[in-house]
């Protein structure tokens, strides 16, 4: 069966499934908003790439009502759901054509204060990931901030096995079937391509960011920030 996005879920069921699949998923949003509130509390332009169904912007626009949000996602279905979800905020929101971050340069964006990318870059291969981060750097204003969360890899095979088993147990506890969990483990390195925290730091450094660090970390997910 063909999929309408890169995640294991159809766009229409993504919100109901992701909280049972990724531990502490709500923290991705709360940590992102808190970090921005304490660094650039009045962002003029905010790009949310890989916006999914618009759940981050739905939260953010309540705290940043004067910001202009630009939303993009490679999935047309996700964008349509985001447009429906955020229909009452048309004055604050612009939707781009279906672009992944690796293709966002086609939109000719510049002087962006904030770029967020929640759980989307880990679906990219090495070259596309590098291009995606470079595109973010180029689109940001000086002092602008990139914040992104991803599935990550571990330091070694033993640690990876433990981490995947813990992740699987979380999913079982939250109602996913043994078959679903098994298929999810098999997607690691085949359907999505996590890299280690150290590799993320190297990527951000090589892209030219002046400062970067770990924002949040648990299980096999991590959040990063980088300042141009």
Beta strands, then each sheet from edge to edge (+ up, - down):
strand 1: 45-49
strand 2: 68-72
strand 3: 93-95
strand 4: 112-118
strand 5: 140-151
strand 6: 211-218
strand 7: 221-227
sheet 1: 3+ 2+ 1+ 4+ 5+ 7- 6+
end
